[in-house]
Amino acid sequence: MDRNTALRERLRSCIAAVLDLEEDFRAQGMDRALGEEMALLKSYAARLDGISVDEEELARLEMLTAKILNECVLEGRVSANRDKVLQ
């Protein structure tokens, strides 16, 4: 796997981790507030092939994704037992 492909896969992992929260958000009635953003993420995820990914920007996105997941667990929006692991 070349470097850019690996970076795209890391980005795909970040997006998938956030999209995995959609069911939890829907169960809490947050889907109205976040519906458009989730749809945008899904659209973006479908177009990742062939794009160039900047490693520094990706590292920032990975940290942000981890922060989102941690805050959702701390706020009780998702179970702390979920297996959300960024690769």
Secondary structure, DSSP 4 states (H G I P E B T S, - for coil): --HHHHHHHHHHHHHHHHHTTHHHHHHTT-HHHHHHHHHHHHHHHTT-TT----HHHHHHHHHHHHHHHHHHHHTTSS-TT------
